[in-house]
Amino acid sequence: MSDTAKATGRGLRLGWHWLWFVPLCVIVLAFVERHTVSHAFLLIKLGWHRWTWGALISPSAAFFLGVIETSIIWPLYGLAVVAFLVTVRQPWRWVVLMIAGVLLLPFVTDLLTWGSFPFIFDNTGSARLRMIPFLPWPSGAYGEY
């Protein structure tokens, strides 16, 4: 193959790797993306109901929105990186590590959104605006907002 074909990417193909890559894409889209998108809509809806204008200056709210954005974009980016690593014949440990990272991402982002959700209630039931992510530590059980 000529150097121009390799440089333009026409020489990079998945070949028989499509047999496992397509089911991986279906799994990521069906489980990871469906979970992160539905979780993001649920939390944004909850934040809308508890809205206060102080959230515009809250670093916790900015971190929270950044985690939501990351949880939706990174799995798709991860699939592209896996395909690239396979086509350039990288060692399989990097491919497996990337796949594991994509599949574990919802657990990490759920923890980060739980700890940084800006509109919280304290132990007395009063509504508070969290300014710093994870401070104060969420008083409810994991997943309670």
C-alpha positions as CSV (number, residue, x, y, z in Angstrom):
1,M,0.0,0.0,0.0
2,S,1.3,3.4,-0.8
3,D,2.3,6.0,1.8
4,T,-0.5,8.3,0.6
5,A,-3.1,5.7,1.2
6,K,-1.8,5.2,4.7
7,A,-1.6,8.9,5.4
8,T,-5.2,9.6,4.3
9,G,-6.5,6.7,6.3
10,R,-7.8,4.6,3.4
11,G,-5.5,1.8,4.6
12,L,-7.0,1.7,8.1
13,R,-9.8,-0.8,8.2
14,L,-11.3,-2.9,11.0
15,G,-11.6,-6.0,8.8
16,W,-12.9,-9.0,10.8
17,H,-12.8,-6.9,14.0
18,W,-16.3,-5.7,13.0
19,L,-17.6,-9.0,14.3
20,W,-17.0,-7.9,17.9
21,F,-16.9,-4.2,17.4
22,V,-20.5,-3.8,16.3
23,P,-21.9,-5.8,19.3
24,L,-19.7,-3.6,21.5
25,C,-21.2,-0.5,20.0
26,V,-24.7,-1.9,20.5
27,I,-23.9,-2.7,24.2
28,V,-22.5,0.8,24.8
29,L,-25.4,2.5,23.1
30,A,-28.1,0.3,24.7
31,F,-26.7,0.4,28.3
32,V,-24.2,3.1,28.8
33,E,-25.6,5.9,26.7
34,R,-29.2,5.1,27.5
35,H,-28.4,5.2,31.2
36,T,-26.3,8.4,31.1
37,V,-28.8,10.3,28.9
38,S,-31.8,9.3,30.9
39,H,-30.0,10.1,34.1
40,A,-28.9,13.5,32.8
41,F,-32.5,14.4,31.8
42,L,-33.8,13.3,35.2
43,L,-31.2,15.4,37.0
44,I,-31.6,18.5,34.8
45,K,-35.4,18.2,35.3
46,L,-34.9,18.0,39.1
47,G,-32.5,21.0,39.0
48,W,-35.1,22.9,37.0
49,H,-37.7,22.4,39.7
50,R,-35.2,23.5,42.4
51,W,-33.7,26.3,40.4
52,T,-32.3,29.4,42.0
53,W,-30.3,32.1,40.2
54,G,-27.3,31.6,42.5
55,A,-26.6,28.5,40.5
56,L,-25.1,30.7,37.8
57,I,-22.2,31.5,40.0
58,S,-21.9,28.1,41.7
59,P,-18.7,26.1,40.8
60,S,-20.6,23.0,41.9
61,A,-23.3,23.6,39.3
62,A,-20.6,24.1,36.6
63,F,-18.8,20.9,37.7
64,F,-22.2,19.1,37.7
65,L,-23.0,20.2,34.1
66,G,-19.5,19.3,33.0
67,V,-19.9,15.8,34.4
68,I,-23.2,15.4,32.7
69,E,-21.7,16.5,29.4
70,T,-18.7,14.2,29.8
71,S,-20.9,11.2,30.7
72,I,-22.7,11.6,27.3
73,I,-19.7,12.4,25.1
74,W,-16.9,10.2,26.4
75,P,-18.5,6.8,25.6
76,L,-18.9,7.8,22.0
77,Y,-15.3,9.1,21.9
78,G,-14.2,5.9,23.6
79,L,-15.7,3.8,20.9
80,A,-13.8,5.9,18.3
81,V,-10.6,5.4,20.2
82,V,-11.1,1.7,20.4
83,A,-11.7,1.4,16.7
84,F,-8.6,3.5,16.1
85,L,-6.4,1.4,18.4
86,V,-7.6,-1.8,16.7
87,T,-6.9,-0.4,13.2
88,V,-3.4,0.8,14.0
89,R,-2.7,-2.6,15.7
90,Q,-1.9,-1.4,19.2
91,P,-1.4,-3.9,22.0
92,W,-4.7,-5.5,23.1
93,R,-4.2,-4.4,26.7
94,W,-4.9,-0.8,25.7
95,V,-8.1,-1.8,23.8
96,V,-9.4,-3.8,26.7
97,L,-8.5,-1.0,29.2
98,M,-10.4,1.5,27.0
99,I,-13.5,-0.8,26.7
100,A,-13.5,-1.3,30.5
101,G,-13.2,2.4,31.0
102,V,-16.2,3.1,28.7
103,L,-18.3,0.4,30.5
104,L,-17.4,1.7,34.0
105,L,-18.0,5.4,33.2
106,P,-21.7,5.4,34.2
107,F,-20.7,4.3,37.8
108,V,-18.1,7.1,38.1
109,T,-20.3,9.8,36.7
110,D,-23.3,8.8,38.9
111,L,-21.0,9.2,41.9
112,L,-19.7,12.6,40.7
113,T,-23.2,13.9,39.9
114,W,-24.5,12.8,43.3
115,G,-21.7,14.6,45.1
116,S,-21.9,17.8,43.1
117,F,-25.7,18.2,42.6
118,P,-26.0,21.9,43.4
119,F,-29.6,22.0,44.8
120,I,-29.6,20.0,48.0
121,F,-31.6,19.7,51.2
122,D,-29.8,19.7,54.6
123,N,-30.6,17.5,57.6
124,T,-33.3,20.0,58.7
125,G,-35.0,19.9,55.4
126,S,-34.0,23.4,54.3
127,A,-33.0,23.9,50.7
128,R,-29.4,24.9,50.1
129,L,-27.3,25.8,47.1
130,R,-24.0,23.9,47.2
131,M,-21.1,26.1,46.1
132,I,-18.3,23.6,46.2
133,P,-18.7,20.0,44.8
134,F,-18.9,17.4,47.6
135,L,-18.9,20.1,50.4
136,P,-21.0,19.6,52.4
137,W,-21.0,15.8,51.9
138,P,-24.4,14.6,50.7
139,S,-26.4,13.7,53.9
140,G,-28.8,11.3,52.1
141,A,-28.2,7.8,50.8
142,Y,-26.3,7.3,47.5
143,G,-28.5,8.4,44.7
144,E,-30.8,10.6,46.7
145,Y,-31.0,14.1,45.5
